[in-house]
Amino acid sequence: MMFNALATQARNLTLIALYNPEREPDRPGGTSHLVNIAANWGFKTVELDARQLLKASPSGEDEH
């Protein structure tokens, strides 16, 4: 999808990455690697920490 966006010569490019930085090693092909490449290509990057979505409520039960 990034290549498609670049091919259209769009001016406003944003990459949204949802991942857990503790479990994602910083190596080629990893999410953080992709975020760095996108930033180097001029994309605005938005990194969302998946740990926040996986937290359970203090009582140990899911909040609904």
C-alpha positions as CSV (number, residue, x, y, z in Angstrom):
1,M,0.0,0.0,0.0
2,M,2.9,2.4,0.7
3,F,4.2,1.9,-2.8
4,N,0.7,2.6,-4.2
5,A,0.5,5.8,-2.3
6,L,3.9,6.9,-3.5
7,A,3.0,6.0,-7.1
8,T,0.0,8.4,-7.0
9,Q,2.3,11.2,-5.9
10,A,0.0,12.0,-3.0
11,R,1.1,14.9,-0.9
12,N,-0.3,13.8,2.5
13,L,0.9,10.4,3.4
14,T,0.3,8.8,6.8
15,L,1.3,5.3,8.1
16,I,-0.6,4.1,11.2
17,A,1.2,1.3,13.0
18,L,-0.4,-0.8,15.7
19,Y,2.1,-2.9,17.5
20,N,3.7,-3.8,20.8
21,P,7.2,-2.3,20.9
22,E,8.3,-4.7,23.7
23,R,7.6,-7.8,21.5
24,E,8.6,-6.3,18.1
25,P,12.3,-6.7,17.5
26,D,13.9,-3.9,15.6
27,R,15.1,-5.8,12.6
28,P,14.4,-5.8,8.8
29,G,10.8,-6.6,8.1
30,G,9.6,-5.7,11.5
31,T,7.0,-3.0,12.3
32,S,9.4,-0.5,13.7
33,H,11.6,-1.0,10.6
34,L,8.6,-0.2,8.4
35,V,7.8,2.8,10.4
36,N,11.4,4.1,10.0
37,I,11.3,3.5,6.2
38,A,7.9,5.3,5.9
39,A,9.3,8.3,7.9
40,N,12.3,8.4,5.6
41,W,10.0,8.5,2.6
42,G,8.1,11.5,4.0
43,F,5.1,9.7,5.5
44,K,3.7,11.1,8.7
45,T,3.8,8.2,11.2
46,V,1.4,7.4,14.0
47,E,2.4,4.6,16.3
48,L,-0.3,3.1,18.5
49,D,0.8,0.9,21.4
50,A,-1.2,-2.3,21.3
51,R,-0.4,-2.9,25.0
52,Q,-3.0,-0.2,25.9
53,L,-5.7,-2.1,24.0
54,L,-4.8,-5.4,25.7
55,K,-4.9,-4.1,29.3
56,A,-7.5,-5.7,31.5
57,S,-9.5,-3.7,34.1
58,P,-8.0,-3.6,37.6
59,S,-10.4,-6.3,38.8
60,G,-9.1,-8.7,36.1
61,E,-12.3,-8.7,34.1
62,D,-12.7,-7.1,30.7
63,E,-14.5,-3.7,30.8
64,H,-17.8,-3.6,28.8
